[in-house]
Amino acid sequence: MRYRSGTLTSRVIRAATAISVAAIGLVAATTTPALANCSSGSFRAGDFASGVSNAYNVQSQMQTPFSGEISGTGTGRPSAADIYIINGSDFVQVGWYIGQANQLPSTSRPRLFIGEYYPGQSGNELLRAGATLSWGTFYGFEVVRETGNSYTVFLNGVSQFTTRRTHFSSGSPAFNGEVDYNCTVMAARAYRSASPPRSLQYQNSSSGWKYFTDNRFADSGFFSLAVAGDHSTDWAYGG
C-alpha cells in the first residue's frame, strides 16, 4: 500500500498534540460527512523518527481495531496501519489491513500484509497478504534487514515473509495509518499493551533499539483527523 514519503510535504489538518499517558485513547472523528462529499485519494497520517535516516530495523506493537470500529471499506478502499523503512522511493512495510487494496484480497477482518517497492508491479509495489488477525488485539510487528539487504518481517517474533528483491542498507523508520477514501475510518494505534506504553523503536547501530523522537504528519483531505500521543505512543484516527 502507498506509504507516506518523507520527501513529500503535507498540510496538517490538526496539529499533533501531546497527550498524557493516563489519557491514552482515540480521538474520534467529529464530523459525519454526507456520502456525496466522499472522494478517493491518498490519506496518510503517522510518525517518523525525527532526524533518522540510517535505520535498518524497525519494530512496534500495534493494536488492531475493534469489531465495528472500521467503516467505509470496500474494493480499492482499505483501512490499514503499518510500520516501515523508506529510502527515497524504496520501502519495506508490514502491518494490518481491512478491505481490499491493490494486489491484496478482500478481508472483513484485520489481516497481516507486507509491502515492498518493486518496479514493474502495479504502482511499483508488491503486496502480499498473511494471517488473519483478531479484533482489538496487540501484535508485535518488525522489519529486519538480512545479509545482502533483503528484509524479513516478523509477527510476534515469528518470521512471516522475506522481500522478493534486495533493497537499501538503511533508511528512515516510520509508522503509518492509511486509507484511500476520505470516508473510510482510519484507526491506527502504535503502542504497547503494558507499561511503559511507548513502543515505536528503530535500530541503527550495535548499541541496541532506540525509541522514536516524534515527527508526526497528517495529509489533508479528511473530514476529521487527529494524530497524537505521548512520546512514541501514537495513534492516527480519521474519516
N, C-alpha and C positions, 0 to 999 in steps of 0.2 A: 504494500500500500504506500501511497505517497507519504514521504517523510517531510518534516519541516526543515528546510536547509538553513544552516547558519549563515549563509551568504546572502540571504534574502532579507528584506526589510518589511515588517508588517506593522499595521496600525493596531494599537492596543485599544480594545473596547473599554475594558475596565482595568485600571491599574492593578498590578499584583499587590496583594495585601498580606502583611504578616499577621498570622493568627496564633494565639497561644495554643500550646499543646492540649490544654484542657478543652479547647473549643474545636477539636478535630471533628470534621464532618463535611458534608457537602454544602455548597452554596447553590441553592436551587434556581432554576430559571424563573424569572418573574413575569414573563410575557408569554401568552399563548397566541401565536400568530395565526391569522387566517390562512387557510390552505393555499389561497391564491398568491400569497406572498412568499411561498417556499421556492427555493431555487437550488440548482446544483452548483457545486464549486468545491474548492479545496479549503477546508476549515480545520486548522490545527492549533493546538494550544498545549503548553507544557513548560519544560525547564531544560536549559543547557547547563552544563558545569562551566561556570564562568571562567574564561581565560584558558581553558584546557583544550589543546589540540594534539596531544601526544599520548592519548589513552589507547590501550589495546584490549582492555576488558571492561565490561560494564555489567552491573547487577543491581537488582532491586526486588523487593516484594511488591506485588501489585494485587489489589483486591478486585475480583470480577464483580460486575454489577449484580444487584439483587433482582430476583424474578419480578417482572412487571415494571422495572425501572426504565428500561430502554424502549423507546417507541420511534416510529418513523423509519425503520429499516426496510430493506427490500432489495430487489435486483439493482446493483450498482449503488446501493445506499447502505454501506456498512457503518457500524459504530465500533471503534477499536481503541486500544491502548497498547503502547509498546515502549520498550527501551531500544536504543540503537547507538551505533557509532557511525559517523559520517566524515568523509574526507572529500571535499569538492562535490562532485555528483555521485561519488561512490558511497555505498552504505550497506550495512547489515543490521537487521532489526528482528526482534522477537516480541510477541505479545499475544493478546487475545482479540477476537473479533466476533461480532454478531451481525447477521445479514448476509450480503453477498458482495464480493468485490472482484475485480479483475483477476482471473485465474483461480479464485477460491470458490469452493462450493457453498451453496446457501446453508445457513445454520440458524436455528431459532434459539440456540443456547450458546454460551461462550465457548469458543474453540481456539486452541493454540494455532498460531501461524508464525512462519518465518518469511522474511522478505530480504532480497538482496538485489543490488544493482546488477543488471545483466543486459548489456547492449544486444539489440536484436529481438528481444522479447517484447511483448506488448507493454508500452510505457517504459521500456528499458528497465524492467524489473521482473524478477522471478519470485512468485509467491507459492508457498506450499502450506497446506493445512495439516494439523496434527490432531492430538487427542481432544475430545470434547471435555470441557471443564464444568465444574459445579457453580451454581449461583452463589454470590456473596461470599466467596472463599478466597483466602490469601494463598498465593503461589509465589515461589521464588523463580525469577527469570534471570538468565545470564547469557551473555555473549562473550566468548573466549577465543582469542587468537591461537591458532595452531602453527606448527612449523610450516614455513612456506607461505604464510599469510592467507591461508584458508581460515574459516571461523566455524566454531561449533556452538550451537545454542543448547541450553540446558533448562529443564523444568524440574524444580525441586531437587536439583543436584544430579538429575539423570539426563544423559545425552539424548537429544531428540533428532537433530539434523546437523549436517555439515554442509557448508556452502558448496555449490556446484562449480564455482570458479574461485580463483585467488583474488584477493582484494589488497588493501593498503596495509602497511605495517602499523599504523596508528592513526587516530583521528579524534574528533570531538564527540564526547558522550552526551546523551540526551534522553529525556522522557517525553512522550507524545500522547495526547488524546487526539483522535482524528475522526472526522465524518466527511462525507462528500455531498451532503444535502443539509441545508441550514435548518430544516425542521426535524432532523434526526437528533435524538438526545445523545449527548456525549457525557459519559460518566467514567472518567479515568482517575484511578487512585494509585499512587505510588507511596506506600508507607508500610511499616511493619505492624503485625498484629500484637506485638509485645513491646515493652519499654526497653530501650528508647525507640520511639516510633519512626525516627528518620531512617531512610532505607537506601536512597539512591547513592550508589558508590561507583567509582571507577578505579582502574589500576594503570599506572604509567611508569612504575619503577619497581625495583625489588623490595621497596620499603612497605609494600602491602596496599590494602584498599584505603581509599580516601573518600570522604563524603563530598557531595556536590556543594559548591558555593553557588547559590542560585542566580540564574539569569533567565527569568520567566518571559514567555512570549505568548501572544494571542493574535491570530489572524482576524481580520474584520469580516463581518457578514452574518454573525449570529444575531438572533433577536435578543438573546441574553447570554452572557458568558462571564464566568469568574475563574481566575487562576490564582490560587492562594496556597498558603502553607506556612509552616514554621520550620526554618532551615530547609531541610530536604524532605519534609512531609508535604507532599504535593497532591493536588487534585485539579482536574480541569473538567468543568461541567457547563453544558450549554445546550442550546437547541430550542 
